[in-house]
Every structure is written in C-alpha cells, then in structure tokens.
Amino acid sequence: MMRGWRIAGLGWMAGLAVCVAHGQTAAPANTSPAPVAPVPAAGPAGQAKSAATTSAPVQTVPNAMPLGARGEALDRVVAVVNGDLVLESDVDEERRLVAFQPFRDPTGTFSRDQAIERLIDRTLILEQAKLQADAPITDAALNAELDTLRKDIPACKEYKCETDAGWQAFLKDHGFTEEQLKTRWRERMEVLRYIEMRFRMGIRITQPEIRTYYEQTMLPEYAKQNVKPPALDTVSDRIQEVLLQQQVSSLLGDWLKSLRAQGSVLMMKPGEMAP
C-alpha cells in the first residue's frame, strides 16, 4: 500500500509543504510546497492556490471503508490512485506535517479537501519519479535538510530544537517519531527533485527577486513570531526554491491534469467502501 506522502510536499512542491505543487512548505504567502508551496506546497495556509490543485474530474466509487476480519473499520479510504490507496490517516498526517513547514502562515486554516488533492497529486508524481533511474536520496542529504529545518521552524525555538531532547519533544507533540518524519521528508525530497528536473529548465531566479521575497514575506512572518530571522545568505537557497516552485506550478498543473486523464483516480464519499 502506498501511503499519502510516499504515496508528496508537492509539498511542499511543495512544499515545501509539501508542500509540493501547492506551496505548502513555502513561505507564509505561499505555503501549504507548495505553490509548490510546489508545489508546494506546501503551500502548503495564507496560501496561494497552487496549480497543482487541479480541477480535473475524478470518479467516485462506492464502499470506501475497508473492514477487518471481524468487520471492524481499519482506516477509511479517501481515494484510490492507479491502485494505490490514500487513507484518512494520510490526511491527518498531512495536517500534522504543516507544523514542519518553516515559512507557513500561522493564520492559515487546514483544508481537508485540498489536502486530499495534494495527496493524489503527490502519489501521481511519485509514481512517475519511480520510473526514473535516479539514485536514492542519501541519508547525508536527508539529515542535512532536517538539521536546517530544526533551525528554521519558528515554533521550534520554544522547544530548543537545536538539542536532541527539544527536537524529540517537538516531534512527539505533533505525532511523529524521528523515523516517521525522515520517511515523509525523504519522499518530499524525491518529489521536489523530480519536479525540478522535469520543469525548471530555462527558469532563472534573480538575486533581487530573492531579496524582495525575504524582505516582504519572510521578515514579517518572523516578526509575528517574535523570533530573530535568519540572515538572508543562510536562506537564499530555500527562497530560490520557493520562487522556482511558484513559476513551475502552472506547468506542473497541466501535467497533473494529463496524468489524471490517462490514469485512474477514484474519490470516495464518506461511508462508502473501497472496491
């Protein structure tokens, strides 16, 4: 069974929240990656609606509640994407993952319907990514991203996430073990890498654009949190990623519509059971 994030952040493209094609993991104005907050996520939430949240029609199918041997409900199926299940628990996990989007808008509200759309899109992206002969995300690359994440999440300051005890407390309060978060974040990195390789050709983000985003979007967010912001040079690469996600979102949206049309996406109604 492919779970919601393994099956995308997008999103963050996502993110980035995530985030991936919905800006969910991006910064306050576009989080919840993903746009892409990219995705993007994010996007991942005071969030601009990403092109990855497509309006392509989907089918509905009866019987969305798998049953155990004794007839008890195990976990409600909310969608079936080319045979892979997206579960209600995946939607709940998507909600909890919002806390790990460092630049999210804290005033944004979680939308279950948009989360399901993101999970479907991320499933489709990861299915395509697995067809490529790309090397797996290394543990070193994953740990480097998580180390940066611990420094960038404003709420992490209260937990003292720079310490192992503080980071573990933050994870526990949001319903994750460290291994669970690593699994989800690795998948997010796979989504972002695939989108970058497929869509970013020819797109260039300038330094003035990065500075404008830092001054007009990031700094106000840190001011609201009453937290000292990171220096521009330490987050320049992450801002570049967010801006890139925003620019590729329309291309990504058209591509996802095509994948939905070519494949099989079944949306379940409450009380229905999976086929």
C-alpha positions as CSV (number, residue, x, y, z in Angstrom):
1,M,0.0,0.0,0.0
2,M,1.4,3.4,-0.9
3,R,0.6,6.0,1.8
4,G,-0.3,9.5,1.2
5,W,3.2,11.1,1.3
6,R,5.2,8.4,-0.3
7,I,2.5,7.9,-1.9
8,A,4.2,14.2,-1.9
9,G,5.3,18.4,-0.2
10,L,4.1,18.9,-3.8
11,G,4.8,20.0,-0.7
12,W,6.0,21.1,-0.3
13,M,6.0,21.1,-4.5
14,A,5.8,21.6,-2.2
15,G,6.5,22.2,-0.2
16,L,7.9,22.6,0.5
17,A,4.7,22.0,2.1
18,V,4.8,19.8,0.9
19,C,4.1,21.1,0.5
20,V,4.9,20.5,-3.3
21,A,2.8,21.9,-6.0
22,H,0.8,23.8,-3.5
23,G,3.3,26.0,-1.8
24,Q,2.6,24.2,1.4
25,T,6.1,24.2,2.6
26,A,7.0,27.5,1.2
27,A,6.8,30.8,2.9
28,P,3.9,32.5,4.6
29,A,2.3,33.9,1.5
30,N,2.6,30.6,-0.5
31,T,2.8,27.8,1.9
32,S,0.7,25.0,2.5
33,P,5.5,23.5,-1.1
34,A,3.6,24.2,-2.4
35,P,2.6,26.5,-4.9
36,V,4.6,24.1,-4.8
37,A,4.1,25.6,-1.6
38,P,5.1,23.3,-5.1
39,V,4.4,22.6,-5.4
40,P,4.4,23.2,-2.6
41,A,3.3,23.0,-1.2
42,A,3.2,23.3,1.0
43,G,1.5,25.6,0.4
44,P,1.4,24.4,1.9
45,A,-2.3,28.4,4.8
46,G,-2.5,32.0,3.9
47,Q,-1.6,30.2,0.9
48,A,-1.9,31.0,-2.8
49,K,-3.8,28.3,-4.5
50,S,-1.4,26.2,-6.5
51,A,-1.9,25.0,-10.0
52,A,-1.3,21.5,-8.7
53,T,-4.6,21.6,-7.0
54,T,-6.3,20.6,-10.2
55,S,-9.9,20.7,-11.1
56,A,-9.7,17.7,-13.4
57,P,-12.7,15.5,-12.9
58,V,-12.4,12.4,-10.8
59,Q,-14.7,9.4,-10.4
60,T,-16.4,8.4,-7.2
61,V,-16.8,4.8,-6.3
62,P,-18.9,3.1,-3.6
63,N,-17.6,1.4,-0.5
64,A,-14.7,3.4,0.9
65,M,-14.4,1.7,4.3
66,P,-12.1,-1.5,4.3
67,L,-13.1,-3.9,7.0
68,G,-11.0,-6.3,9.2
69,A,-11.7,-10.0,9.7
70,R,-14.3,-9.2,12.4
71,G,-15.9,-6.4,10.4
72,E,-14.3,-3.5,12.3
73,A,-13.2,-0.4,10.3
74,L,-9.5,-0.3,9.8
75,D,-8.8,3.0,8.2
76,R,-11.1,4.8,5.8
77,V,-10.0,5.0,2.1
78,V,-10.4,8.6,0.8
79,A,-9.0,7.9,-2.7
80,V,-7.5,5.3,-5.0
81,V,-4.8,6.5,-7.4
82,N,-3.9,3.9,-10.0
83,G,-4.5,1.2,-7.4
84,D,-2.7,2.9,-4.6
85,L,-4.7,3.8,-1.5
86,V,-4.9,7.3,0.1
87,L,-6.2,6.9,3.6
88,E,-7.9,9.1,6.2
89,S,-4.8,8.6,8.3
90,D,-2.7,10.1,5.4
91,V,-5.0,13.2,5.5
92,D,-4.4,13.5,9.3
93,E,-0.7,13.1,8.8
94,E,-0.8,15.9,6.1
95,R,-2.4,18.1,8.7
96,R,0.2,17.4,11.3
97,L,3.0,17.9,8.8
98,V,2.0,21.5,8.3
99,A,3.8,22.3,11.6
100,F,7.1,21.3,9.9
101,Q,6.8,23.9,7.1
102,P,9.2,26.6,8.3
103,F,7.6,29.6,6.5
104,R,3.9,28.7,6.7
105,D,1.3,31.3,7.5
106,P,0.2,30.6,11.1
107,T,-3.2,32.2,10.4
108,G,-4.0,29.8,7.6
109,T,-6.6,27.1,8.1
110,F,-6.2,23.4,7.1
111,S,-8.5,22.3,4.3
112,R,-9.2,18.6,4.2
113,D,-10.4,18.7,0.6
114,Q,-7.2,20.5,-0.6
115,A,-5.1,18.0,1.4
116,I,-6.7,15.1,-0.4
117,E,-6.0,16.8,-3.7
118,R,-2.4,17.3,-2.7
119,L,-2.0,13.6,-1.7
120,I,-3.4,12.5,-5.0
121,D,-1.1,14.8,-6.9
122,R,1.9,13.6,-4.9
123,T,1.0,10.0,-5.5
124,L,0.9,10.6,-9.2
125,I,4.3,12.5,-9.1
126,L,6.0,9.7,-7.1
127,E,4.7,7.0,-9.4
128,Q,6.4,8.9,-12.3
129,A,9.5,9.5,-10.3
130,K,9.9,5.8,-9.6
131,L,10.0,5.2,-13.3
132,Q,13.3,7.1,-13.5
133,A,16.6,5.5,-12.7
134,D,17.6,8.2,-10.2
135,A,19.9,7.5,-7.3
136,P,18.0,7.3,-3.9
137,I,18.1,10.3,-1.6
138,T,21.1,9.8,0.7
139,D,21.0,9.8,4.4
140,A,23.5,12.6,4.5
141,A,21.4,14.8,2.3
142,L,18.3,14.0,4.3
143,N,20.0,14.7,7.6
144,A,21.4,18.0,6.3
145,E,17.8,19.2,5.3
146,L,16.4,18.2,8.7
147,D,19.2,19.9,10.6
148,T,18.4,23.1,8.6
149,L,14.7,22.6,9.3
150,R,15.2,22.4,13.1
151,K,16.8,25.9,12.9
152,D,14.1,27.4,10.6
153,I,10.8,26.4,12.2
154,P,9.8,29.4,14.3
155,A,7.9,27.3,16.8
156,C,11.0,25.2,17.3
157,K,12.6,28.0,19.2
158,E,10.3,27.4,22.2
159,Y,11.3,23.7,22.2
160,K,15.0,24.4,21.8
161,C,15.1,22.1,18.8
162,E,18.8,22.6,18.5
163,T,19.0,20.0,21.3
164,D,18.1,16.4,20.7
165,A,15.7,16.4,23.6
166,G,13.9,19.5,22.3
167,W,13.6,18.1,18.8
168,Q,12.2,14.9,20.1
169,A,9.6,16.8,22.2
170,F,8.6,18.8,19.1
171,L,8.2,15.6,17.1
172,K,6.2,13.9,19.8
173,D,3.8,16.8,20.3
174,H,3.0,16.7,16.5
175,G,2.5,12.9,16.4
176,F,5.7,11.8,14.7
177,T,8.7,9.7,15.6
178,E,12.0,10.7,14.1
179,E,11.9,7.7,11.7
180,Q,8.4,8.6,10.5
181,L,9.4,12.2,9.8
182,K,12.5,11.0,7.9
183,T,10.4,8.8,5.7
184,R,8.0,11.6,4.9
185,W,10.7,14.1,4.3
186,R,12.7,11.8,2.1
187,E,9.6,11.4,-0.1
188,R,9.2,15.1,-0.2
189,M,12.8,15.5,-1.4
190,E,12.1,12.9,-4.1
191,V,9.1,14.9,-5.3
192,L,11.0,18.1,-5.4
193,R,13.9,16.6,-7.2
194,Y,11.7,15.1,-9.9
195,I,9.8,18.3,-10.4
196,E,13.0,20.3,-10.6
197,M,14.5,18.0,-13.2
198,R,11.3,18.0,-15.3
199,F,10.2,21.6,-15.1
200,R,12.8,24.0,-14.1
201,M,14.8,24.1,-17.4
202,G,15.1,27.7,-18.5
203,I,13.8,29.3,-15.3
204,R,16.1,31.7,-13.6
205,I,15.5,33.3,-10.2
206,T,17.4,36.6,-9.7
207,Q,19.0,37.9,-6.5
208,P,16.7,40.9,-6.5
209,E,13.7,38.6,-6.5
210,I,15.2,36.6,-3.6
211,R,15.8,39.8,-1.6
212,T,12.3,41.1,-2.2
213,Y,10.8,37.8,-1.0
214,Y,13.0,37.8,2.1
215,E,12.1,41.4,3.0
216,Q,8.4,41.3,2.1
217,T,7.4,37.8,3.1
218,M,9.9,36.1,5.4
219,L,10.8,39.1,7.7
220,P,7.1,39.9,8.5
221,E,6.5,36.2,9.4
222,Y,9.4,36.1,11.8
223,A,8.3,39.4,13.3
224,K,4.9,38.0,14.0
225,Q,6.5,35.1,15.8
226,N,8.8,37.5,17.7
227,V,11.8,35.4,16.6
228,K,15.1,36.7,15.2
229,P,15.1,35.9,11.5
230,P,18.0,34.1,9.8
231,A,20.4,36.0,7.7
232,L,19.5,36.3,4.0
233,D,22.6,34.4,2.9
234,T,21.6,31.4,5.0
235,V,18.1,31.0,3.5
236,S,18.8,32.3,0.0
237,D,18.8,28.8,-1.5
238,R,15.5,27.9,0.2
239,I,13.9,31.1,-1.0
240,Q,15.1,30.4,-4.5
241,E,13.4,27.0,-4.3
242,V,10.1,28.6,-3.2
243,L,10.2,31.1,-6.1
244,L,11.0,28.4,-8.5
245,Q,8.1,26.3,-7.3
246,Q,5.8,29.2,-7.9
247,Q,6.9,29.6,-11.5
248,V,6.7,25.9,-12.4
249,S,3.2,25.5,-10.8
250,S,1.3,26.2,-14.0
251,L,3.4,23.7,-15.9
252,L,3.0,21.2,-13.2
253,G,-0.8,21.7,-13.0
254,D,-1.2,20.9,-16.7
255,W,1.0,17.8,-16.4
256,L,-1.0,16.5,-13.5
257,K,-4.3,17.0,-15.3
258,S,-2.9,14.9,-18.1
259,L,-1.8,12.2,-15.7
260,R,-5.3,12.1,-14.1
261,A,-6.9,11.8,-17.5
262,Q,-4.6,8.9,-18.5
263,G,-4.8,7.0,-15.3
264,S,-7.5,6.2,-12.7
265,V,-8.3,8.4,-9.8
266,L,-11.3,7.4,-7.7
267,M,-12.6,9.7,-4.9
268,M,-14.5,8.1,-2.1
269,K,-17.6,9.6,-0.4
270,P,-18.0,9.3,3.4
271,G,-19.5,6.0,4.3
272,E,-18.6,4.3,1.1
273,M,-16.2,1.3,0.8
274,A,-13.2,0.7,-1.4
275,P,-13.8,-1.7,-4.3
